[in-house]
Amino acid sequence: MKASRLSSLTSRISKAECVLILITIVWGGTFLLVQHALTASGPLFFVGLRFAAAASIVALFSIRSLSGMTLLELKAGLFIGIAIMLGYGLQTIGLQTIPSSQSAFITALYVPFVPLLQWLVLGRRPGLMPSLGIMLAFTGLMLLSGPSGASLNFSAGEIATLMSAIAIAAEIILISAYAGQVDVRRVTVVQLATASVLAFAMTVPTHEAAPEFSWLLLISAVGLGIASAVIQVAMNWAQKSVSPTRATLIYAGEPVWAGIAGRLAGERLPGIALLGAALIVAAVIVSELKTKGKTIDMPDESESNKACD
């Protein structure tokens, strides 16, 4: 019985969902790379450099279509770009003081935040399961933060990462809201360029100095720029047919892959933190469950999406 259910679930995975699974693996692997890159640059400058490289890469492959830019695409790109900059910028700031595996698990809180923001912004009230997911995720965060978490004395790095999770949730909702109405390549160029410009601009009020040239910084910026370009194009394309909460369930694999990468690099989380991480992953799953006959989400993927081979 269980085998037949698993087979049925696998057969329903669309091409768009397969793409999201692949970019989630890439996304999770970038946490450790960012942490190493921050030894050669300040966080905001590096975010700006990373997305400048990503915008240039996407623009290079989209030159012919850029002339058809519409006002809606410009607006969508600006809004999504602001969310991206806040998400990656705050996350990068957090990585200066907390391990990459811990950052990834805290960032996973964007999953229960998605239905919460849908309720606050779009008026779609979250059901019982998303609400339970939020409570599980918050409990997991306290355990992951260590003894001080029980008294809500989170470190600056953890707070910055938590705020980045809210921004990432907003990004996912915005992408779904505009998906199908815009050209994927054009809106991706705008959002990446917006994130880059804003990140560079924020180095002024934060008094972050421009770093000296180093091959580590250049290679990291280009490499992560390529990863960011692939991730953003894939998200914009796939979320045309994959609903926000269904997409976030797939993105939930991100902290798992980041944790694996961190462990391979020698990072170790204490037992209580591992329990907290497990609760966050459980929250990711629970927040996706729906009571029979009720839904707060967009329609499922289109019939044109075929299952993975």
Secondary structure, DSSP 8 states (H G I E B T S, - for coil): -HHHHHHHHHHT-BHHHHHHHHHHHHHHHHHHHHHHHTTSS-HHHHHHHHHHHHHHHHHHT-HHHHTT--HHHHHHHHHHHHHHHHHHHHHHHHTTTS-HHHHHHHHTTHHHHHHHHHHHHH-----HHHHHHHHHHHHHHHHHT-GGGGGT---HHHHHHHHHHHHHHHHHHHHHHHTTTS-HHHHHHHHHHHHHHHHHHHTTTTT-------HHHHHHHHHHHHHHHHHHHHHHHHTTTS-HHHHHHHHTHHHHHHHHHHHHTT----HHHHHHHHHHHHHHHHTT---TT---S-----TT--B--
